[in-house]
Every structure is written in structure tokens, then in C-alpha cells.
Amino acid sequence: QAEVGIRYAQESRGLGDVYKEDIHVIEGSLLVTTDKESYDLEVGDIVLFKKGIKSVWTIKRSFKKFFVIDNC
């Protein structure tokens, strides 16, 4: 489980360049920042990250997500 206030870059995991990731926030909240915009994500939000996107995630409240990773 991620700690509150921790920031991590999605690209550091190496997934953003190769895969697309769809998430559904099922608990907690986070701020996702791309090079163009920032998004506050709360319980119930669904986000579709396109292949190649770079983002920084800031955990606001410990969160859980349901996710699907696709390399198509």
C-alpha cells in the first residue's frame, strides 16, 4: 500500500511507454499530473492512460485501484 504524500512517476516503472493502463479508483484519492493537466482522482473515478503518456502520481489518501494493463 502506498504512503500518503508519496509521489512517483509512472514513467519510472517503464509501463507508460509500452502499455496503456485503465484504472478505477476504489478507495482513497490521488493527484495525477501530466505535462498538460492535473487530475484529482477520488473513489469511483475511472481513468484511461494512453500508451506513451508520462505522469506523476501524488497519493493524497492511501488508495486502491482496479487496473487493466494492455500492450495493444
Accessible surface in RSA format (square Angstrom, percent):
REM  Atomic radii and reference values for relative SASA: ProtOr
REM  Chains: A
REM  Algorithm: Lee & Richards
REM  Probe-radius: 1.40
REM  Slices: 20
REM RES _ NUM      All-atoms   Total-Side   Main-Chain    Non-polar    All polar
REM                ABS   REL    ABS   REL    ABS   REL    ABS   REL    ABS   REL
RES GLN A   1   165.49  92.5  79.80  58.3  85.70 204.0  43.36  92.3 122.13  92.6
RES ALA A   2    35.96  33.1  18.61  28.7  17.36  39.5  28.75  40.5   7.21  19.1
RES GLU A   3   121.67  69.9 115.30  87.2   6.36  15.2  38.89  75.2  82.77  67.6
RES VAL A   4    93.59  61.6  71.59  64.8  22.00  53.0  71.59  62.2  22.00  59.7
RES GLY A   5    49.75  61.3   0.00   N/A  49.75  61.3  29.34  80.5  20.40  45.7
RES ILE A   6    81.93  46.6  80.29  59.8   1.65   4.0  81.93  59.0   0.00   0.0
RES ARG A   7   155.15  65.1 130.81  66.7  24.34  58.0  44.67  61.1 110.48  67.0
RES TYR A   8    61.63  28.8  54.59  31.1   7.04  18.3  52.42  39.4   9.21  11.4
RES ALA A   9    26.97  24.8  22.42  34.6   4.55  10.4  22.42  31.6   4.55  12.1
RES GLN A  10     2.43   1.4   2.43   1.8   0.00   0.0   0.00   0.0   2.43   1.8
RES GLU A  11    65.15  37.4  52.42  39.7  12.73  30.3  24.77  47.9  40.38  33.0
RES SER A  12    90.57  76.5  49.16  65.6  41.41  95.4  48.33 102.9  42.24  59.2
RES ARG A  13    95.55  40.1  63.09  32.2  32.45  77.3  51.69  70.6  43.86  26.6
RES GLY A  14    39.52  48.7   0.00   N/A  39.52  48.7  29.81  81.8   9.71  21.7
RES LEU A  15    42.36  23.6  42.28  30.2   0.08   0.2  42.36  29.7   0.00   0.0
RES GLY A  16     1.52   1.9   0.00   N/A   1.52   1.9   1.37   3.8   0.16   0.4
RES ASP A  17    81.34  57.0  64.05  63.8  17.29  40.9  25.76  60.6  55.58  55.4
RES VAL A  18    74.25  48.9  71.58  64.8   2.67   6.4  73.67  64.0   0.59   1.6
RES TYR A  19    72.30  33.8  69.61  39.6   2.70   7.0  26.48  19.9  45.83  56.5
RES LYS A  20    65.48  31.9  65.26  40.0   0.22   0.5  46.31  41.7  19.18  20.4
RES GLU A  21     4.37   2.5   3.81   2.9   0.56   1.3   3.25   6.3   1.13   0.9
RES ASP A  22    32.48  22.8  30.90  30.8   1.58   3.7  11.63  27.4  20.85  20.8
RES ILE A  23     2.43   1.4   0.00   0.0   2.43   5.8   2.30   1.7   0.13   0.3
RES HIS A  24    64.57  35.3  64.21  44.6   0.36   0.9  42.38  43.7  22.20  25.8
RES VAL A  25     0.19   0.1   0.00   0.0   0.19   0.5   0.00   0.0   0.19   0.5
RES ILE A  26    89.91  51.2  67.64  50.4  22.26  53.7  70.04  50.4  19.86  53.9
RES GLU A  27    75.93  43.6  75.08  56.8   0.85   2.0  28.40  54.9  47.53  38.8
RES GLY A  28     7.49   9.2   0.00   N/A   7.49   9.2   3.75  10.3   3.73   8.4
RES SER A  29     1.11   0.9   1.11   1.5   0.00   0.0   0.08   0.2   1.03   1.4
RES LEU A  30     0.07   0.0   0.00   0.0   0.07   0.2   0.00   0.0   0.07   0.2
RES LEU A  31    51.65  28.8  51.57  36.9   0.08   0.2  51.57  36.2   0.08   0.2
RES VAL A  32     1.50   1.0   1.50   1.4   0.00   0.0   1.50   1.3   0.00   0.0
RES THR A  33    47.58  33.8  45.52  46.1   2.06   4.9  37.97  51.0   9.60  14.5
RES THR A  34    18.46  13.1   8.34   8.5  10.12  24.1   7.93  10.6  10.53  15.9
RES ASP A  35   134.93  94.5  89.20  88.8  45.73 108.1  48.96 115.2  85.97  85.7
RES LYS A  36   176.98  86.3 142.82  87.6  34.16  81.3  92.87  83.6  84.11  89.6
RES GLU A  37   102.08  58.6  91.40  69.1  10.68  25.4  31.71  61.3  70.37  57.5
RES SER A  38    66.31  56.0  39.15  52.3  27.15  62.6  22.46  47.8  43.84  61.4
RES TYR A  39    96.74  45.2  92.64  52.7   4.10  10.7  71.70  53.9  25.04  30.9
RES ASP A  40    87.35  61.2  65.07  64.8  22.28  52.7  19.24  45.3  68.11  67.9
RES LEU A  41    10.75   6.0  10.34   7.4   0.41   1.0  10.34   7.3   0.41   1.1
RES GLU A  42    70.16  40.3  70.16  53.1   0.00   0.0  43.55  84.2  26.61  21.7
RES VAL A  43    91.52  60.2  71.39  64.6  20.13  48.5  71.39  62.0  20.13  54.6
RES GLY A  44    43.79  54.0   0.00   N/A  43.79  54.0  25.45  69.8  18.34  41.1
RES ASP A  45    50.37  35.3  46.74  46.5   3.63   8.6   9.63  22.7  40.74  40.6
RES ILE A  46   117.59  66.9  88.40  65.9  29.19  70.4  88.40  63.7  29.19  79.2
RES VAL A  47    30.81  20.3  27.49  24.9   3.32   8.0  30.81  26.8   0.00   0.0
RES LEU A  48   121.81  67.8  99.29  71.0  22.53  56.6  99.29  69.7  22.53  60.6
RES PHE A  49     7.83   3.9   6.66   4.1   1.17   3.0   7.37   4.5   0.46   1.3
RES LYS A  50   163.01  79.5 160.08  98.2   2.94   7.0 104.86  94.4  58.15  61.9
RES LYS A  51   112.34  54.8  88.25  54.1  24.09  57.4  47.57  42.8  64.76  69.0
RES GLY A  52    36.64  45.2   0.00   N/A  36.64  45.2  20.05  55.0  16.60  37.2
RES ILE A  53    53.63  30.5  44.80  33.4   8.83  21.3  52.85  38.1   0.78   2.1
RES LYS A  54    89.98  43.9  84.76  52.0   5.22  12.4  76.41  68.8  13.57  14.5
RES SER A  55     2.60   2.2   0.00   0.0   2.60   6.0   2.32   4.9   0.28   0.4
RES VAL A  56    40.01  26.3  39.75  36.0   0.26   0.6  39.75  34.5   0.26   0.7
RES TRP A  57     0.00   0.0   0.00   0.0   0.00   0.0   0.00   0.0   0.00   0.0
RES THR A  58    30.96  22.0  30.96  31.4   0.00   0.0  25.90  34.8   5.07   7.7
RES ILE A  59     1.24   0.7   0.00   0.0   1.24   3.0   0.00   0.0   1.24   3.4
RES LYS A  60    88.41  43.1  72.60  44.5  15.81  37.6  56.27  50.6  32.14  34.2
RES ARG A  61   129.29  54.3 128.85  65.7   0.44   1.0  61.47  84.0  67.82  41.1
RES SER A  62    36.07  30.5  28.77  38.4   7.30  16.8  14.41  30.7  21.66  30.3
RES PHE A  63    20.47  10.2  10.65   6.6   9.82  25.5  10.65   6.5   9.82  28.1
RES LYS A  64   106.46  51.9 101.65  62.4   4.82  11.5  55.50  50.0  50.96  54.3
RES LYS A  65    45.04  22.0  25.59  15.7  19.45  46.3  23.86  21.5  21.18  22.6
RES PHE A  66   126.91  63.5 123.17  76.3   3.74   9.7 126.80  76.9   0.12   0.3
RES PHE A  67   100.02  50.0  84.62  52.4  15.40  40.1  84.64  51.3  15.38  44.0
RES VAL A  68    76.12  50.1  71.45  64.7   4.67  11.3  75.26  65.4   0.86   2.3
RES ILE A  69    67.14  38.2  37.96  28.3  29.18  70.3  37.96  27.3  29.18  79.2
RES ASP A  70    46.81  32.8  42.78  42.6   4.02   9.5  12.54  29.5  34.27  34.2
RES ASN A  71    95.51  65.9  78.97  76.3  16.54  39.8   5.22  12.6  90.29  87.3
RES CYS A  72   121.64  92.0  78.56  87.6  43.08 101.3  57.68 146.1  63.97  69.0
END  Absolute sums over single chains surface
CHAIN  1 A     4619.7       3677.9        941.7       2709.8       1909.8
END  Absolute sums over all chains
TOTAL          4619.7       3677.9        941.7       2709.8       1909.8
